[in-house]
């Protein structure tokens, strides 16, 4: 048996003011997106913003439903919006933030596994990694280059794709 080790690299900074102007603007849009959150059950508001190659920004917020798990996370709301309406304009970066009145978040919150798999699908679709910025109010900021930072063993089964003739 052979033991293997996987390491990831990511950047961190103390606040969003340490990011580029474009990064700061994307984070501000993610914060604004939280206003559209429908989270009466968890009281956990999440906002996501995607910056496209054209400079256009698409946002999403989490949408809960009493018939759990019928809701949808902010990241998937934003990505599905992109897929349905803007798929010819590649995604450059994404910012995600969360907040709650129930307790203080002191570190960024990572996306769930379902959202990470959707991110992976769209990175594959555009054949280009997406810069991912995770942050919370008054807390550190984490910046990753691509979803493989989260999911080193992505699910992409080549047998599910029709072979080109």
C-alpha positions as CSV (number, residue, x, y, z in Angstrom):
1,X,0.0,0.0,0.0
2,X,1.3,3.5,-0.9
3,X,0.4,6.6,1.0
4,X,-0.2,9.7,-0.9
5,X,-0.5,13.3,0.2
6,X,-2.5,16.1,-1.5
7,X,-1.7,19.7,-0.8
8,X,-3.7,22.8,-1.8
9,X,-2.5,26.4,-2.2
10,X,-4.6,29.4,-1.5
11,X,-4.1,33.0,-0.7
12,X,-5.4,34.7,2.4
13,X,-5.7,38.3,3.5
14,X,-7.2,40.1,6.5
15,X,-10.0,42.0,4.8
16,X,-11.5,42.5,1.3
17,X,-9.8,45.9,1.2
18,X,-6.6,43.9,0.6
19,X,-8.0,42.6,-2.7
20,X,-7.9,44.2,-6.1
21,X,-10.6,46.8,-6.9
22,X,-12.3,44.2,-9.1
23,X,-12.2,41.7,-6.2
24,X,-13.6,44.2,-3.8
25,X,-16.4,45.1,-6.2
26,X,-17.2,41.4,-6.6
27,X,-17.4,40.9,-2.8
28,X,-19.6,44.0,-2.5
29,X,-22.0,42.4,-5.0
30,X,-22.0,39.1,-3.1
31,X,-23.0,41.1,0.1
32,X,-25.8,42.8,-1.8
33,X,-26.9,39.4,-3.2
34,X,-27.6,38.3,0.4
35,X,-30.5,40.7,0.5
36,X,-32.4,38.4,-1.8
37,X,-31.8,35.4,0.5
38,X,-34.9,33.5,1.5
39,X,-33.7,31.7,4.6
40,X,-36.5,31.7,7.2
41,X,-35.5,28.3,8.5
42,X,-31.8,28.4,8.9
43,X,-31.5,32.2,9.2
44,X,-28.2,31.6,7.3
45,X,-27.9,34.1,4.5
46,X,-25.5,33.4,1.6
47,X,-24.7,35.6,-1.4
48,X,-22.7,34.7,-4.4
49,X,-21.5,36.9,-7.3
50,X,-19.9,35.8,-10.6
51,X,-17.8,38.2,-12.6
52,X,-17.9,37.3,-16.3
53,X,-15.2,37.9,-18.9
54,X,-17.2,40.8,-20.2
55,X,-17.2,42.4,-16.8
56,X,-20.9,41.7,-16.2
57,X,-21.7,40.4,-12.7
58,X,-24.4,37.8,-12.0
59,X,-25.6,37.2,-8.5
60,X,-27.4,34.5,-6.5
61,X,-28.7,34.0,-3.0
62,X,-29.8,30.9,-1.1
63,X,-33.4,30.0,-1.4
64,X,-34.9,27.8,1.2
65,X,-38.2,25.9,1.1
66,X,-40.2,24.3,3.9
67,X,-40.1,21.1,1.8
68,X,-36.5,20.5,2.4
69,X,-34.4,19.8,0.3
70,X,-36.3,21.8,-2.4
71,X,-34.2,24.9,-1.8
72,X,-31.0,25.9,-3.5
73,X,-27.7,27.3,-2.5
74,X,-26.6,30.8,-3.6
75,X,-23.7,29.4,-5.7
76,X,-26.0,27.1,-7.7
77,X,-28.5,29.9,-8.2
78,X,-25.8,32.1,-9.7
79,X,-24.2,29.3,-11.8
80,X,-27.6,28.1,-13.2
81,X,-28.4,31.7,-14.1
82,X,-25.1,31.9,-15.9
83,X,-25.7,28.5,-17.7
84,X,-29.2,29.5,-18.8
85,X,-28.5,33.1,-19.8
86,X,-24.8,33.9,-20.2
87,X,-22.9,30.7,-21.1
88,X,-21.1,32.3,-24.0
89,X,-19.4,34.8,-21.5
90,X,-16.8,32.8,-19.5
91,X,-16.8,33.1,-15.7
92,X,-13.6,34.8,-14.4
93,X,-14.2,34.9,-10.7
94,X,-16.8,34.2,-8.0
95,X,-17.2,35.7,-4.5
96,X,-19.2,34.0,-1.8
97,X,-20.2,35.3,1.6
98,X,-22.5,34.3,4.4
99,X,-23.9,35.8,7.6
100,X,-26.4,35.1,10.3
101,X,-28.0,36.9,13.2
102,X,-27.7,33.7,15.3
103,X,-23.9,33.8,15.8
104,X,-20.8,35.5,14.6
105,X,-18.9,34.0,11.6
106,X,-15.2,34.5,12.1
107,X,-14.0,32.6,9.0
108,X,-15.2,32.2,5.5
109,X,-17.7,29.4,4.8
110,X,-16.8,26.9,2.1
111,X,-19.4,25.9,-0.5
112,X,-21.2,22.5,0.0
113,X,-20.3,19.5,-2.1
114,X,-23.2,19.8,-4.5
115,X,-22.2,23.4,-5.3
116,X,-18.6,22.4,-5.7
117,X,-19.6,19.7,-8.2
118,X,-21.6,22.3,-10.1
119,X,-18.6,24.6,-10.1
120,X,-16.5,21.8,-11.5
121,X,-19.0,21.1,-14.3
122,X,-19.0,24.8,-15.4
123,X,-15.2,25.0,-15.1
124,X,-15.0,22.0,-17.4
125,X,-17.6,23.5,-19.7
126,X,-15.6,26.7,-20.2
127,X,-12.3,24.8,-20.0
128,X,-10.9,27.4,-17.6
129,X,-10.6,27.6,-13.7
130,X,-12.6,30.1,-11.8
131,X,-11.0,32.3,-9.1
132,X,-13.0,31.7,-5.9
133,X,-13.1,34.3,-3.1
134,X,-14.6,33.3,0.2
135,X,-15.1,35.9,2.9
136,X,-17.2,37.0,5.9
137,X,-17.8,40.4,7.4
138,X,-14.8,41.6,9.4
139,X,-13.0,38.4,8.9
140,X,-10.3,36.8,6.7
141,X,-10.5,36.4,3.0
142,X,-9.5,33.1,1.2
143,X,-8.8,33.1,-2.5
144,X,-8.5,29.8,-4.5
145,X,-7.8,29.2,-8.1
146,X,-10.3,26.7,-9.3
147,X,-12.5,24.1,-7.7
148,X,-9.8,21.5,-7.5
149,X,-8.6,23.3,-4.4
150,X,-11.7,22.0,-2.7
151,X,-12.3,18.7,-4.6
152,X,-9.0,17.1,-5.7
153,X,-10.9,14.0,-6.9
154,X,-13.6,15.6,-9.0
155,X,-16.3,13.3,-10.4
156,X,-16.0,13.3,-14.2
157,X,-16.6,9.9,-15.6
158,X,-15.5,9.8,-19.2
159,X,-17.8,6.9,-19.9
160,X,-20.8,9.1,-19.4
161,X,-19.8,11.3,-22.3
162,X,-20.7,10.2,-25.8
163,X,-17.5,9.4,-27.7
164,X,-16.9,11.7,-30.7
165,X,-16.9,9.9,-34.0
